[in-house]
Amino acid sequence: MIKSLKPALIESIPMLHTQGRERPKVWVEAYGCSASMADSEMIKGLLGGAGYDMANSQDEGTLSVVVTCSVKDATEHKMVSRIKFLEKSGKPLIVAGCLPKADRARVEAISPSASLIGPTSIERIADVAGAAISGTRQVVLEDAGVDKVNIPRIRLNPAVSIVEIASGCLSECTFCQTKLAKGMLRSYRIGDIVRQIKSDVESGCKEVWLTSTDNGCYGMDIGSDLVELLSACSSVQGDFKIRLGMMNPMYLPRMLDRLVDAFAKNDKLFKFIHIPVESGSDRILRLMKRGHTSSIFLESVSKFRQKIPDMTISTDIIVGFPTESEQDFERTLDLISESRPDVVNLSRYGARPGTKSAAWKKGRISSQVAKRRSERLHELAQEIAKRQNSRWMNWEGEVLIDEIGIHGSAQGRNHAYKSVMLPGIWGLALGDRMRVKVYDFSNFSLRARIIP
């Protein structure tokens, strides 16, 4: 008997029998976080390995797949619109990702004929696709217990490797639907993650994004932690840099000094960190069940900035959380003024179905008040972002090209993961490294020209 060298997951993919006829084409679109983007890449890779071609447009596809996100109301509204549109096309449709797992009834109400597949079930995508094309609806939402590393993929950006390091989390946030979709923490083995990165770098990737529901709690279920993982990932040989994705503040104190040292000493790590604080009011943080205080966030930012002055800090804020008073909101403004984050991802609270806060009947903040608060915070965040970017004026250094615009402009990233625009420059390719000098800035990005 000859033993296959393919991993069991790949070996089990059902192959289409297309001899003598055209291979069906699949249109895949994705919304939300980098984990959703990674899921879409794996869905394409698994379907490609099963005998499908990827369509260049929805019109060209025999089957449509939409990978969804359930974090924000605004994102869901966009996805609902897309699902309705794809449903009207009359072609088979698969709704994948977090939304069907977190709110199945919502998806089935707008698209009763669509097949459903959850974020921890994507290894079944070939089965579901084959059934959908043959006219059979399938619902696969259970957790299959398969680590989503070293799975075939077709990348959205050939220069960027999106590597999931875990699924689920340990938090119990009262506003978040993600836990409903992805469940408890399941950290993937360091050796498997390293093998994924090694393969991606050998295939030409220059940026590696480490992503999960919450990178901060990585390893707590397998006797490891994020610092150990970063050390192992950085040991991979090759010309690449690592961008660490979101990590919640409550897990920082147990490893803060070691993590700051890792960033300070390791040139392969972009000097960028995303720490979502959500509110500057400790009372609101307790209602959110965030597990941290405003002081934990401020201490973390302070330690990073003390050792790495040009560290890029990104955070998230929710305004209008139930019972948020003017005093609570003022504390959030004070926290943003003190911490000076380079990026603030701002959201107005929306009750997500199935979450604890959605059941609260009292203390709702009116849309007018929430809008006014978000406008004030947005204005402050923009001022701070522009002030932070002004510090880079006349900076000279190397950037990694990771986006090419349709009109010849390119975007690069410097060592602090700052967006550096190179307008009107033709002939650059994804993955190129260029030496540049910054000549202008905005609250969003830096502008630079190439120098010798």
PLY file of the C-alpha trace (Angstrom):
ply
format ascii 1.0
element vertex 452
property float x
property float y
property float z
element edge 451
property int vertex1
property int vertex2
end_header
0.00 0.00 0.00
1.34 3.45 -0.95
0.82 6.04 1.78
-0.19 9.53 0.59
2.09 12.40 1.57
-0.84 14.83 1.53
-2.30 16.04 4.87
-5.49 14.22 5.81
-7.62 17.31 5.19
-6.35 17.74 1.63
-6.60 14.01 0.95
-10.28 14.06 1.97
-11.38 16.84 -0.42
-13.95 15.43 -2.88
-12.79 16.00 -6.46
-15.11 17.11 -9.21
-15.28 14.86 -12.22
-15.10 17.36 -15.08
-13.70 15.23 -17.88
-15.09 16.43 -21.18
-16.86 19.47 -19.76
-15.98 22.92 -18.49
-14.93 23.30 -14.86
-17.47 25.31 -12.83
-16.38 28.77 -11.69
-16.88 30.15 -8.20
-17.15 33.80 -7.19
-15.89 34.47 -3.63
-16.21 37.78 -1.78
-15.33 38.52 1.84
-16.10 41.17 4.47
-14.78 42.12 7.88
-11.51 41.34 9.62
-8.29 39.80 8.36
-9.46 36.40 9.66
-12.42 36.60 7.27
-10.02 37.46 4.46
-7.88 34.46 5.40
-10.98 32.24 5.39
-11.82 33.43 1.88
-8.29 32.57 0.74
-8.61 29.06 2.17
-12.07 28.59 0.65
-10.64 29.47 -2.75
-7.67 27.16 -2.21
-9.82 24.23 -1.14
-12.25 24.71 -4.02
-9.39 25.12 -6.49
-7.93 21.84 -5.27
-11.33 20.20 -5.68
-11.56 21.11 -9.38
-13.22 24.53 -9.42
-11.95 27.65 -11.17
-12.20 31.10 -9.60
-14.46 33.60 -11.36
-13.30 37.15 -12.03
-16.80 38.53 -11.40
-20.08 37.43 -9.90
-21.67 37.34 -13.35
-19.02 34.86 -14.51
-19.52 32.47 -11.60
-21.62 29.32 -11.52
-21.73 29.56 -7.73
-21.30 32.50 -5.31
-19.72 32.37 -1.85
-19.87 35.32 0.55
-17.68 35.21 3.67
-19.40 37.28 6.34
-18.60 39.18 9.53
-20.96 39.83 12.46
-19.09 42.39 14.55
-20.72 45.68 13.54
-24.18 46.75 12.41
-22.77 48.71 9.47
-20.85 45.71 8.18
-23.87 43.46 8.59
-26.09 45.88 6.68
-23.66 45.81 3.78
-23.53 42.02 3.83
-27.30 41.69 4.04
-27.57 43.88 0.96
-25.03 41.71 -0.86
-26.76 38.47 0.18
-30.08 39.78 -1.14
-28.42 40.81 -4.39
-26.68 37.45 -4.84
-29.92 35.62 -3.99
-31.75 37.49 -6.76
-29.20 36.30 -9.34
-30.78 32.84 -9.16
-27.38 31.16 -8.90
-26.50 28.81 -6.03
-25.27 30.75 -2.99
-23.19 29.80 0.04
-23.13 32.15 3.04
-19.97 31.46 5.04
-18.21 33.01 8.02
-19.46 34.38 11.32
-22.94 35.66 10.47
-24.67 32.31 9.76
-23.18 30.82 12.94
-24.00 33.81 15.17
-27.42 34.63 13.67
-28.63 31.79 11.47
-32.26 32.98 11.54
-31.27 36.36 10.11
-29.49 34.79 7.15
-32.25 32.27 6.46
-34.86 35.03 6.56
-33.20 36.92 3.69
-31.92 33.90 1.74
-33.82 30.70 2.60
-32.25 28.74 -0.26
-28.62 29.58 0.56
-26.32 26.92 1.96
-24.57 27.87 5.21
-21.09 27.08 6.45
-19.53 28.33 9.69
-16.07 29.83 10.31
-14.79 26.65 11.95
-16.22 24.34 9.27
-14.58 25.57 6.07
-12.86 22.25 5.40
-16.33 21.08 4.27
-16.58 23.76 1.58
-16.09 21.37 -1.35
-18.94 19.15 -0.09
-21.24 22.14 0.35
-20.31 23.63 -3.04
-20.94 20.38 -4.86
-24.32 19.97 -3.19
-25.29 23.59 -3.92
-24.51 23.27 -7.61
-26.58 20.09 -7.77
-29.51 21.89 -6.17
-29.19 20.57 -2.61
-29.00 22.97 0.34
-26.59 22.10 3.14
-26.08 23.67 6.56
-22.67 22.98 8.16
-22.19 25.13 11.25
-20.66 22.79 13.81
-17.03 23.12 14.91
-14.99 20.53 13.04
-11.94 20.92 15.31
-9.54 21.42 12.40
-6.65 23.89 12.77
-6.78 26.43 9.94
-3.07 26.35 9.12
-1.24 24.72 6.20
-4.48 24.63 4.22
-4.33 25.35 0.46
-5.12 28.96 -0.33
-5.33 31.48 -3.14
-4.08 34.77 -1.71
-5.83 38.10 -2.15
-2.44 39.81 -2.23
0.57 37.76 -3.35
2.86 39.82 -1.10
0.80 39.25 2.06
0.47 36.02 4.02
-2.50 36.00 6.44
-1.85 33.33 9.04
-4.51 32.42 11.60
-2.88 31.44 14.89
-6.03 30.47 16.80
-9.81 30.43 16.71
-12.17 31.62 19.40
-11.26 33.53 22.55
-11.48 33.54 26.36
-13.45 36.78 26.72
-17.11 37.26 27.67
-17.72 40.74 26.24
-21.38 41.66 26.60
-21.54 43.39 23.20
-19.66 40.97 20.94
-21.13 38.33 18.63
-17.78 36.82 17.66
-17.71 34.46 20.64
-21.09 33.10 19.51
-19.60 32.34 16.11
-16.15 31.04 17.05
-16.48 29.71 20.56
-13.72 29.11 23.09
-10.03 29.58 22.43
-8.29 26.96 20.32
-4.63 27.88 19.83
-2.79 26.29 16.93
0.57 24.65 17.49
3.64 26.84 17.06
5.33 24.32 14.79
2.34 24.27 12.42
2.22 28.08 12.31
5.95 28.27 11.60
5.61 25.77 8.74
2.82 27.90 7.23
4.98 31.04 7.40
8.03 29.25 5.97
5.98 28.02 3.01
4.43 31.43 2.38
7.77 33.25 2.56
9.32 30.73 0.17
6.45 31.45 -2.25
7.22 35.18 -2.22
5.28 36.74 0.67
6.94 39.78 2.24
4.38 40.59 4.94
3.01 38.03 7.39
-0.13 38.99 9.30
-0.73 36.98 12.47
-4.46 37.04 13.10
-7.11 35.49 15.34
-10.14 36.52 17.37
-7.75 37.76 20.07
-3.98 37.33 19.73
-3.45 38.36 23.37
-4.73 35.08 24.80
-2.83 32.93 22.30
-1.33 29.84 23.91
-3.14 29.99 27.23
-4.81 26.66 26.41
-1.61 24.91 25.28
0.96 26.14 27.81
2.51 28.80 25.58
2.08 32.51 24.92
2.36 35.17 22.25
5.97 36.10 22.99
7.10 32.51 22.45
5.15 32.39 19.19
6.65 35.66 17.91
10.15 34.39 18.65
9.52 31.18 16.71
7.91 32.96 13.75
10.78 35.44 13.55
13.29 32.60 13.34
12.04 31.70 9.86
14.69 32.56 7.29
13.83 35.07 4.58
13.14 38.69 3.71
9.80 39.43 5.39
8.19 41.33 8.25
5.46 40.31 10.70
2.39 42.40 11.54
0.75 41.36 14.78
-3.03 41.66 14.77
-5.45 42.67 17.52
-4.80 41.74 21.13
-7.03 42.65 24.06
-5.50 44.70 26.91
-6.49 42.30 29.72
-3.82 39.81 28.63
-0.97 42.31 28.41
0.11 42.62 32.08
1.25 38.98 32.31
3.76 39.45 29.47
4.06 43.20 28.89
7.77 43.64 29.60
8.71 40.58 27.55
6.46 41.68 24.67
7.90 45.20 24.61
11.42 43.75 24.58
10.48 41.44 21.70
9.27 44.36 19.61
12.27 46.51 20.52
14.89 43.88 19.66
13.32 42.07 16.70
13.69 43.79 13.32
11.25 41.36 11.71
8.35 42.76 13.73
6.57 45.83 12.40
6.52 48.38 15.24
2.73 48.29 15.29
0.26 47.06 17.86
-3.54 47.04 17.96
-4.95 47.22 21.50
-8.74 47.85 21.59
-9.60 49.71 24.80
-13.28 50.39 23.84
-13.90 53.01 26.57
-12.03 55.32 28.92
-14.60 54.74 31.67
-13.87 51.86 34.05
-17.58 51.68 34.89
-18.46 51.10 31.24
-15.60 48.61 30.86
-17.07 46.59 33.73
-20.48 46.59 32.03
-18.77 45.49 28.83
-17.00 42.70 30.82
-13.77 43.65 29.13
-11.53 42.38 31.93
-9.21 45.39 31.89
-9.16 48.94 33.21
-8.24 52.17 31.47
-5.01 52.27 33.49
-3.92 48.88 32.08
-4.28 50.29 28.58
-2.45 53.51 29.43
0.41 51.65 31.14
0.79 49.37 28.12
0.91 52.28 25.68
3.37 54.12 27.91
5.77 51.17 28.14
5.76 50.63 24.38
6.34 54.32 23.68
9.10 54.60 26.29
11.14 51.85 24.65
9.98 52.35 21.03
9.12 56.05 20.54
7.88 55.63 16.96
5.63 52.66 17.79
2.30 52.86 15.93
-0.59 52.37 18.37
-4.06 51.44 17.12
-7.13 51.13 19.30
-10.93 50.71 19.11
-13.63 52.78 20.81
-17.37 52.13 21.16
-19.48 55.21 21.93
-23.07 55.13 23.12
-22.82 51.89 25.10
-25.92 51.46 27.31
-25.93 53.88 30.29
-22.84 55.76 29.02
-23.05 59.18 30.68
-21.43 62.43 29.61
-18.86 61.87 32.34
-18.10 58.39 30.99
-17.67 59.84 27.51
-15.42 62.65 28.78
-13.19 60.01 30.35
-12.89 58.38 26.94
-11.89 61.72 25.41
-9.31 62.17 28.18
-7.91 58.68 27.61
-7.49 59.28 23.86
-5.86 62.66 24.52
-3.41 61.09 26.97
-2.55 57.96 24.97
-2.39 59.67 21.54
-3.13 56.58 19.41
-2.15 56.81 15.76
-5.33 55.02 14.71
-8.77 55.00 16.37
-11.36 52.59 14.97
-14.57 54.24 16.11
-17.98 52.55 16.30
-21.36 53.57 17.62
-22.86 50.87 19.82
-25.35 48.58 18.14
-27.12 45.73 19.92
-25.99 42.50 18.29
-28.49 39.61 18.42
-27.66 36.96 20.99
-25.32 39.14 23.06
-25.98 39.95 26.72
-26.26 43.69 26.18
-28.88 43.20 23.46
-31.31 42.04 26.16
-30.86 45.16 28.27
-34.01 47.25 28.07
-32.86 50.22 30.13
-30.13 52.75 29.60
-30.16 52.86 25.81
-28.42 55.94 24.41
-30.34 57.85 21.75
-28.96 57.84 18.22
-28.65 61.64 18.32
-26.48 61.55 21.45
-24.36 58.69 20.09
-23.86 60.55 16.81
-22.80 63.75 18.58
-20.32 61.84 20.75
-18.87 59.95 17.81
-18.41 63.20 15.89
-16.54 64.78 18.81
-14.32 61.74 19.24
-13.72 61.45 15.50
-12.56 65.07 15.36
-10.18 64.54 18.28
-8.82 61.30 16.82
-8.20 62.98 13.46
-6.28 65.83 15.11
-4.11 63.38 17.05
-3.49 61.18 14.00
-2.33 64.18 11.97
-0.09 65.34 14.81
1.42 61.85 15.10
2.02 61.68 11.36
3.66 65.12 11.37
6.53 63.57 13.34
7.48 61.64 10.20
8.00 64.75 8.05
11.34 64.49 6.16
11.86 60.94 7.41
14.08 58.83 5.15
14.03 55.08 5.14
12.89 51.87 3.49
9.31 50.94 2.69
7.83 47.64 1.55
5.37 47.98 -1.35
2.18 46.09 -0.47
-0.45 47.79 -2.67
-0.46 48.99 -6.28
-3.17 51.45 -7.34
-4.93 51.40 -10.70
-3.58 54.85 -11.58
0.06 54.11 -10.98
0.31 55.13 -7.32
1.70 52.64 -4.84
1.49 52.18 -1.09
4.38 51.07 1.04
4.77 50.35 4.73
7.70 51.52 6.79
9.08 49.78 9.88
6.22 51.21 12.02
3.61 50.00 9.52
2.81 53.59 8.55
1.02 53.89 5.22
3.44 55.65 2.85
1.90 56.75 -0.45
4.08 57.07 -3.56
1.80 58.96 -5.98
2.38 58.89 -9.72
5.18 56.33 -9.65
4.90 53.56 -12.23
6.75 50.28 -12.55
6.75 49.18 -8.92
5.75 45.63 -8.01
4.25 44.10 -4.89
7.03 43.13 -2.52
9.53 45.70 -3.80
11.58 47.58 -1.25
12.29 51.23 -1.93
14.18 53.95 -0.09
12.00 57.05 0.25
11.78 60.50 1.83
8.52 61.82 3.29
7.52 65.25 1.94
3.89 65.52 3.13
1.40 63.92 5.48
-2.28 63.75 6.36
-4.17 62.14 9.21
-4.40 58.95 7.12
-0.95 58.51 5.59
2.46 59.85 4.68
3.47 60.90 1.17
6.97 60.27 -0.09
9.23 60.23 -3.11
11.81 57.62 -4.02
15.41 58.60 -3.27
18.72 56.93 -4.17
0 1
1 2
2 3
3 4
4 5
5 6
6 7
7 8
8 9
9 10
10 11
11 12
12 13
13 14
14 15
15 16
16 17
17 18
18 19
19 20
20 21
21 22
22 23
23 24
24 25
25 26
26 27
27 28
28 29
29 30
30 31
31 32
32 33
33 34
34 35
35 36
36 37
37 38
38 39
39 40
40 41
41 42
42 43
43 44
44 45
45 46
46 47
47 48
48 49
49 50
50 51
51 52
52 53
53 54
54 55
55 56
56 57
57 58
58 59
59 60
60 61
61 62
62 63
63 64
64 65
65 66
66 67
67 68
68 69
69 70
70 71
71 72
72 73
73 74
74 75
75 76
76 77
77 78
78 79
79 80
80 81
81 82
82 83
83 84
84 85
85 86
86 87
87 88
88 89
89 90
90 91
91 92
92 93
93 94
94 95
95 96
96 97
97 98
98 99
99 100
100 101
101 102
102 103
103 104
104 105
105 106
106 107
107 108
108 109
109 110
110 111
111 112
112 113
113 114
114 115
115 116
116 117
117 118
118 119
119 120
120 121
121 122
122 123
123 124
124 125
125 126
126 127
127 128
128 129
129 130
130 131
131 132
132 133
133 134
134 135
135 136
136 137
137 138
138 139
139 140
140 141
141 142
142 143
143 144
144 145
145 146
146 147
147 148
148 149
149 150
150 151
151 152
152 153
153 154
154 155
155 156
156 157
157 158
158 159
159 160
160 161
161 162
162 163
163 164
164 165
165 166
166 167
167 168
168 169
169 170
170 171
171 172
172 173
173 174
174 175
175 176
176 177
177 178
178 179
179 180
180 181
181 182
182 183
183 184
184 185
185 186
186 187
187 188
188 189
189 190
190 191
191 192
192 193
193 194
194 195
195 196
196 197
197 198
198 199
199 200
200 201
201 202
202 203
203 204
204 205
205 206
206 207
207 208
208 209
209 210
210 211
211 212
212 213
213 214
214 215
215 216
216 217
217 218
218 219
219 220
220 221
221 222
222 223
223 224
224 225
225 226
226 227
227 228
228 229
229 230
230 231
231 232
232 233
233 234
234 235
235 236
236 237
237 238
238 239
239 240
240 241
241 242
242 243
243 244
244 245
245 246
246 247
247 248
248 249
249 250
250 251
251 252
252 253
253 254
254 255
255 256
256 257
257 258
258 259
259 260
260 261
261 262
262 263
263 264
264 265
265 266
266 267
267 268
268 269
269 270
270 271
271 272
272 273
273 274
274 275
275 276
276 277
277 278
278 279
279 280
280 281
281 282
282 283
283 284
284 285
285 286
286 287
287 288
288 289
289 290
290 291
291 292
292 293
293 294
294 295
295 296
296 297
297 298
298 299
299 300
300 301
301 302
302 303
303 304
304 305
305 306
306 307
307 308
308 309
309 310
310 311
311 312
312 313
313 314
314 315
315 316
316 317
317 318
318 319
319 320
320 321
321 322
322 323
323 324
324 325
325 326
326 327
327 328
328 329
329 330
330 331
331 332
332 333
333 334
334 335
335 336
336 337
337 338
338 339
339 340
340 341
341 342
342 343
343 344
344 345
345 346
346 347
347 348
348 349
349 350
350 351
351 352
352 353
353 354
354 355
355 356
356 357
357 358
358 359
359 360
360 361
361 362
362 363
363 364
364 365
365 366
366 367
367 368
368 369
369 370
370 371
371 372
372 373
373 374
374 375
375 376
376 377
377 378
378 379
379 380
380 381
381 382
382 383
383 384
384 385
385 386
386 387
387 388
388 389
389 390
390 391
391 392
392 393
393 394
394 395
395 396
396 397
397 398
398 399
399 400
400 401
401 402
402 403
403 404
404 405
405 406
406 407
407 408
408 409
409 410
410 411
411 412
412 413
413 414
414 415
415 416
416 417
417 418
418 419
419 420
420 421
421 422
422 423
423 424
424 425
425 426
426 427
427 428
428 429
429 430
430 431
431 432
432 433
433 434
434 435
435 436
436 437
437 438
438 439
439 440
440 441
441 442
442 443
443 444
444 445
445 446
446 447
447 448
448 449
449 450
450 451
